[in-house]
Amino acid sequence: MIFPLEELIEYDKNMYEITAAASRRAYQLSMLDDPDIETFEDKVVSLAARQLFTDEVEFRIEP
């Protein structure tokens, strides 16, 4: 799976938040050497975005 473009187009919330969350999640995955990275065929950022758009991972903006 490549970066989920359809989900990105249909996303009706703050685009900055989802971008920042995907970037942070990709960093977490790479630093933790997550086993999902080995089974996922594409880039870590695509995996992070998929996790966010499918609600596998939730995010929130802290004040």
C-alpha positions, 0 to 999 in steps of 0.5 A: 500500500502506498500513502493512502491518498483517498483517505487524505482527500476525504479527511475533513479535520485539521490537515496539519494535525494528521501530517504531524501525527503521521510524522511522529508515528513514523519516527516512533516506528523506526526508533522502536524497530517495530516488527510491522515495518518488516511485514509492510512493503512500503515506507514507514510513513505509509505504514504510519498514515495507514495506522492513523486513518484506520484508527489502529493508532489514535492521536491527540494534540496536547496543549 
